[in-house]
C-alpha cells in the first residue's frame, strides 16, 4: 500500500483484526457534510452498498446504532415501532461522539466506547459486500455484511425510506 494510503489503526480496525475479519481499506478525501453519497462517488461505489453508521436515541435518551444504506433515510417512526420504543431520533453530534467515541463523519459500529444495541436495515444483509466507516473521517472498510450480525449481534429491521 502506498504511504499516502496508509491509515493508522482505529478501535474498529483493531477489533476486526482481533476477531480475524478480512477487510479492505478505502481511504478518501473527507468532505464536511459529504456523507455516504460523497464517499461512494469518490471511491466509485454504489451508494446502496455504502453503509452509514447513525447514532440515535430513544425517548429515554438510551443510545442505539442504526446501519443504513448510504442513499436511504431512516424512518424513525418505523424503527421505533419495530424496537418497542415510543420514539427514536438522531443524537446531537456531541452526544453521538460521546456515546461512540468517534467523531460524527467517522463513526464505525465496531469498537464503540459504549456498548449499544445495533439495528441493521435488513436489505443490507443481502448484499455480497458492504463498505462502512472504519473509525476515522475519510476511511471506509469493506466487509461481508454478515460480520455485523456475528460481531455486533445486530438486529435486522425494515425502516428505510426512499432515496435521499
VENFENHU-V208429 format. One record per run of one state. SS is the DSSP state (2 for helix, 1 for strand, 0 for the rest). FROM is the first residue (numbers start at 0). TO is the last residue. Records with the same first field share a line. If there is no record, write none. Layout:
SS: FROM-TO + FROM-TO
This chain:
0: 0-1 + 5-9 + 18-22 + 27-33 + 43-48 + 58-61 + 69-70 + 74-74 + 83-86 + 90-91 + 100-115 + 126-128 + 136-137 + 143-144 + 152-153 + 157-158 + 163-163
2: 2-4 + 10-17 + 34-42 + 75-82 + 92-99 + 121-125 + 145-151
1: 23-26 + 49-57 + 62-68 + 71-73 + 87-89 + 116-120 + 129-135 + 138-142 + 154-156 + 159-162
